[in-house]
Amino acid sequence: MKELALYILDLAQNSIRAEAKNIYIEINIDTSKDMLKVCIEDDGCGMNEELLKKVVDPFVTTRKERKVGLGIPFFKELVEQCGGKFEIFSEEGKGTKIRGTFKLSSIDLIPIGDMSSTIVSLILSDPEIDIVYRFKKDEYEFLFDTKQFRKVLKEVSLNEISVLNWIREYVKENMEV
Amino acid sequence: MKSIEELERIRKETLEKINLRKDRTGIRIAVGMATCGIAAGARPVMMAILDELSKRNVTDVIVTETGCIGMCKLEPIVDVYVPGQEKVTYVKVDEKKARQIVVEHVINGHPIREWTIENYE
């Protein structure tokens, strides 16, 4: 996968499958520290200790349709290839948090990519889930919160095409720094 | 620059459209969004579907995701559900095919048989 946004979409899909009600996504770039941090946190079903230990193994999955689970191993591999640190925390019944801290100057680091399409895809996947997306680049900060939009939209759902088009443009504009 | 105030206008416009929808088609389009689907290009396919529906002013079709059906090599997979008809599963869909599926199948009601899973060789 050629964009961080695709890895984020993949990991956040796990949160949806874990029946999360809230998903928090953060991209934090600190040039002075030569760091790019990606964080995905949810309040889904979480994992027990046994599964948590095995989840970075590509031959472990909770799915019945196939015997491989590549989402988390792919992300871990990418982080480590960039000289970074991969961390995963999970508690059964509470949720899961995945963090990748990349070396910003790594030549293997891929572009952030199209976060606006990733967010729209997540809303389409489950319009009931609330998504908070924080994008930080040094002094600049953009905070996206579906709860804020719901307040304005009232009876209009987030997955109406006109709303999604607006969201896509809104995120795109605020990521151009 | 997009603003939250603008979202209020979108709400009003959308609400008017919702009220005008006399007979809902109930058509649903589901894109495979597991790791295999995403890696094969499901996200641009989903965006193309959304864009084509939007361009053609179709507001009553639901676009959603589905998981992995165990046929990862055939991703991106798109299912079209039309009430009263059997589900049609398209395989190896790209942006161009996705747009054509919206026009031919979803809007005009003619499934494109050669792209379906039954006809995949």
Interface residues (C-beta under 8 A of the other chain):
Chain A: M1 L6 L9 D10 Q13 R17 R63 E65 R66 G69 L70 G71 F74 D114 S117 T118 V120 S121 L124 S125 Q148 F149 V152 L153 K154 E155 V156 N159 E160 I161 S162 V163 L164 N165 W166 E169 Y170 E173
Chain B: M1 K2 I4 E6 L7 E8 I10 R11 E13 T14 L15 K17 I18 M33 A34 T35 C36 I38 A39 R43 P44 M46 M47 L50 L53 S54 V58 T59 I62 V63 T64 E65 G67 C68 I69 G70 C72
